[in-house]
Amino acid sequence: MNVIKSESFANHLAQAEQTGAGVEPLTLLEPNITIEQAYHVQLKTIERKVEAGANVVGKKIGLTSLAMQKLLGVDQPDYGHLLDTMAVENQGMIPFARVLQPKVEAEIAFKLKRDLIGPRVTVTDVLLATEYVMPALEIVDSRIRDWKIRLQDTIADNASSGLYVLGGKQVKVHEADLAQIGMVLYKNGEMVNTGVGAAALGHPARCVAWLANKLFEFGIVLKAGEVILSGALSAAVHAEPGDAFNARLAHLGEVGVRFTDKHDARGKERHV
């Protein structure tokens, strides 16, 4: 895909953020778009946001469950970028006008203390490079109307990233069996999902290793200090105005967030 096409598709997705209304899938506009081309659209969007003042502070990994991979007909995860403008404080509030069609996932986040450089990064390398892990909520969102996405659509759309919340305790990787960590997700005080660390490719660190090796293809390195969201531990849960979400992860603690009500004055102004 040429630079002009990447610019055009980046503009297409930016339109959704500017208007608050989803747009047509890229795979409808360009049925032959490849996975690599979709990543270049993502990189163009991130490049623009960085030029506008945002900072890349980490990455997120998506499609780490076999169920989601089968749903989209793929055999590998995907990834997106985390920007400082996407961070929400633990137990904070999100103006609903800031999102389009949000869903919430609970994950294990890794904070790196060393660079991870592909293409032969292993799970052991990831654990040695990790300063600590903590619980996280990812608010996935799609600029594509009604979530009518194929793999290339979600990749181009920064892996359907929206916002993220970090919370709980900062735990050293040797202090917990990450594959066996249990998770319970609550919506408005009611349990809606459970999961376990092994739901993410068998081990959350395996997801981070996959990411480091995948990024090598684009000349990108996972850097010390970055936060990596390693993948959802259960299905994403739809969010409506006024909803509150909390996740409890064994050994890691709790993380939560709330969306403003439709009539909350703090939610009237759109954020892009």
C-alpha atoms as one frame of an Amber mdcrd trajectory, in Angstrom:
protein
   0.000   0.000   0.000   1.417   3.394  -0.921   1.844   6.335   1.445  -1.147
   8.155  -0.033  -3.452   5.201   0.668  -2.186   4.893   4.240  -2.846   8.618
   4.719  -6.342   8.233   3.286  -7.237   5.320   5.570  -5.766   7.094   8.600
  -7.981  10.075   7.725 -10.953   7.723   7.430 -10.457   6.392  10.969  -9.718
   9.856  12.363 -13.100  10.980  11.070 -14.788   8.651  13.562 -12.912  10.216
  16.466 -13.745  13.711  15.277 -17.456  13.117  14.699 -18.201  10.472  17.312
 -19.743   8.206  14.691 -18.304   4.930  13.415 -17.132   4.617   9.814 -17.189
   1.878   7.201 -14.669  -1.000   7.508 -11.429  -0.578   5.586 -11.919  -4.111
   4.287 -15.087  -2.900   2.579 -13.296   0.049   0.980 -10.219  -2.029   0.076
 -11.061  -5.769   0.151  -7.477  -6.762  -0.684  -5.788  -4.857   2.124  -3.123
  -7.052   3.732  -2.169  -7.420   7.388   1.146  -5.655   6.771  -0.622  -2.771
   5.024  -3.052  -2.494   7.924  -0.143  -2.138  10.350   1.222   0.693   8.221
  -2.119   2.478   8.541  -1.875   2.039  12.319   1.672   3.389  12.345   0.573
   6.427  10.318  -2.166   7.190  12.855   0.261   6.854  15.782   2.824   9.001
  13.997   0.238  11.765  13.674  -0.755  11.574  17.329   2.880  11.757  18.422
   3.404  14.787  16.178   0.392  16.354  17.916   2.047  15.896  21.313   1.160
  12.394  22.518   3.854   9.994  23.752   4.061   6.245  23.165   4.214   4.634
  26.623   3.660   1.000  25.742   1.812  -1.572  23.651  -1.290  -3.731  23.879
  -1.771  -7.236  22.596  -5.099  -8.384  21.230  -6.636 -11.630  19.975  -4.720
 -13.727  22.493  -7.554 -16.212  23.047  -8.224 -19.103  20.695 -11.921 -18.185
  20.672 -11.251 -14.687  19.341  -8.716 -15.964  16.819 -11.252 -18.470  15.489
 -13.907 -15.746  15.352 -11.739 -13.643  13.034 -10.226 -16.615  11.228  -6.627
 -15.948  12.280  -3.870 -17.942  13.963  -1.963 -15.189  15.759  -2.565 -12.140
  17.989  -2.306  -8.518  16.915  -0.971  -5.425  18.643  -1.519  -1.710  19.090
   0.195   1.265  20.708  -0.530   2.777  24.121  -0.284   6.563  24.351  -0.097
   8.677  27.493  -3.348  10.323  26.378  -5.110   6.938  26.723  -4.313   6.411
  30.418  -7.081   6.699  33.032  -6.330   6.642  36.766  -7.429   3.702  38.860
 -11.060   4.136  40.025 -11.251   7.183  37.779 -14.104   8.389  35.614 -14.394
   8.330  31.822 -16.685  10.855  30.126 -18.842   8.691  27.893 -18.440  11.216
  25.083 -14.781  10.180  24.981 -15.636   6.723  23.612 -17.739   5.391  20.740
 -18.776   1.791  21.463 -16.657   0.662  24.406 -16.111  -2.774  25.875 -14.062
  -3.611  28.967 -11.479  -6.373  29.420  -9.352  -7.360  32.419  -5.669  -8.108
  31.788  -2.239  -8.481  33.357   0.076  -5.571  32.569   3.874  -5.836  32.416
   6.219  -2.938  33.233   9.591  -3.452  31.540  12.962  -2.636  33.086  14.982
  -3.730  30.032  14.558  -3.513  26.286  13.197  -6.584  24.505  14.543  -6.975
  20.982  13.238  -9.648  18.599  13.251 -11.916  16.713  14.164 -14.641  19.251
  12.672 -13.369  22.521  11.489 -16.147  24.866   9.174 -16.285  27.873  12.239
 -16.395  30.117  13.593 -13.258  28.433  10.315 -11.484  29.132  10.281 -12.461
  32.806  13.892 -11.327  33.261  13.099  -8.008  31.554   9.995  -7.295  33.655
  10.209  -4.876  36.589   6.744  -5.835  37.881   3.235  -6.862  36.835  -0.107
  -5.327  37.852  -3.802  -5.640  37.035  -5.255  -3.580  34.224  -8.518  -2.780
  32.498  -8.468  -2.124  28.796 -11.351  -0.192  27.312 -11.397  -1.525  23.788
 -13.211   0.632  21.276 -13.698   0.608  17.536 -13.833   3.426  15.054 -15.529
   0.920  12.720 -19.317   1.144  12.771 -21.060  -1.559  14.859 -17.791  -3.487
  15.352 -18.117  -4.902  11.807 -14.433  -5.772  11.753 -12.092  -8.227  10.153
  -8.489  -8.653  11.275  -7.163  -5.932   8.983  -9.755  -3.468  10.278  -8.843
  -3.907  13.928  -5.096  -3.782  13.181  -5.406  -0.544  11.224  -7.548   0.847
  14.052  -4.690   0.460  16.567  -5.952  -3.013  17.518  -9.283  -1.478  18.562
  -7.596   0.373  21.419  -9.463   2.964  23.416  -8.226   3.668  26.935  -6.578
   1.725  29.749  -6.415   1.697  33.542  -3.593   0.372  35.728  -4.167  -0.477
  39.380  -3.660  -2.944  42.169  -0.212  -3.826  43.440   3.136  -3.855  41.690
   4.202  -7.494  42.013   7.520  -9.055  40.996   7.102 -11.855  38.456   8.684
 -14.458  40.762   6.096 -13.701  43.462   3.123 -15.100  41.515   2.391 -17.870
  39.022   1.118 -15.671  36.208  -0.484 -18.529  34.297  -2.558 -19.490  37.348
  -3.678 -16.028  38.456  -7.453 -15.942  38.691  -9.521 -12.928  37.642 -13.084
 -11.861  38.452 -14.684  -8.961  36.553 -17.625  -7.054  38.037 -20.037  -4.704
  36.265 -22.081  -2.480  38.567 -21.228  -4.793  41.457 -22.334  -7.995  39.738
 -19.884 -10.650  38.557 -19.951 -10.849  34.760 -16.765 -12.756  33.882 -14.009
 -14.892  35.283 -10.680 -15.828  33.786  -7.156 -17.037  34.412  -3.696 -15.969
  33.260  -3.337 -19.019  31.024  -6.211 -17.688  28.873  -3.632 -15.442  27.179
  -1.735 -17.892  24.920  -1.146 -20.230  27.868   0.965 -17.656  29.727   0.813
 -13.826  29.641   4.592 -13.585  29.166   4.272 -15.665  26.000   2.116 -12.880
  24.573   4.805 -10.305  25.347   7.448 -12.512  23.717   5.250 -12.812  20.609
   4.943  -9.023  20.523   8.681  -8.380  20.784   9.308 -10.797  17.929   6.485
  -9.380  15.783   7.706  -5.812  16.256  11.087  -6.824  14.877   9.408  -7.039
  11.453   8.728  -3.286  11.655  12.042  -2.255  13.190  10.386  -1.518  16.561
  11.808  -2.448  19.980   9.981  -2.857  23.285  11.747  -0.362  25.515  12.550
  -0.270  29.215   9.825   1.682  31.007   7.048   0.659  28.637   3.796  -0.885
  29.841   2.541  -3.940  27.951  -1.083  -5.080  28.211  -0.686  -8.804  27.667
  -4.184  -9.741  26.518  -7.710 -10.254  27.823  -8.338 -13.017  30.358 -12.001
 -13.314  29.351 -14.503 -11.932  26.865 -14.947  -8.171  26.621 -18.043  -6.750
  28.340 -20.145  -4.023  26.715 -20.208  -0.688  28.565 -23.074   1.818  28.778
 -23.202   5.317  30.299 -23.074   5.145  34.096 -21.555   1.656  34.235 -18.832
   0.877  36.768 -16.294  -1.926  36.281 -13.936  -3.547  38.765 -11.581  -6.469
  38.309  -9.928  -8.446  41.087  -6.859 -10.498  40.259  -5.400 -12.944  42.751
  -2.127 -11.650  44.261  -2.314  -8.481  42.123  -5.234  -6.629  43.669  -8.050
  -4.588  42.169  -8.486  -2.119  39.335 -11.623  -0.178  38.456 -13.206   2.597
  36.435 -16.586   4.226  35.879 -18.223   5.813  32.853 -20.190   9.018  33.292
 -23.921   9.020  32.878 -25.365  10.492  29.681 -26.563  13.511  31.623 -23.301
  14.127  33.449 -22.027  17.549  32.371 -18.459  16.225  32.425 -19.349  13.916
  29.535 -20.665  16.495  27.100 -17.422  17.576  25.500 -15.763  15.174  23.054
 -12.137  14.266  23.589  -9.980  13.221  20.676
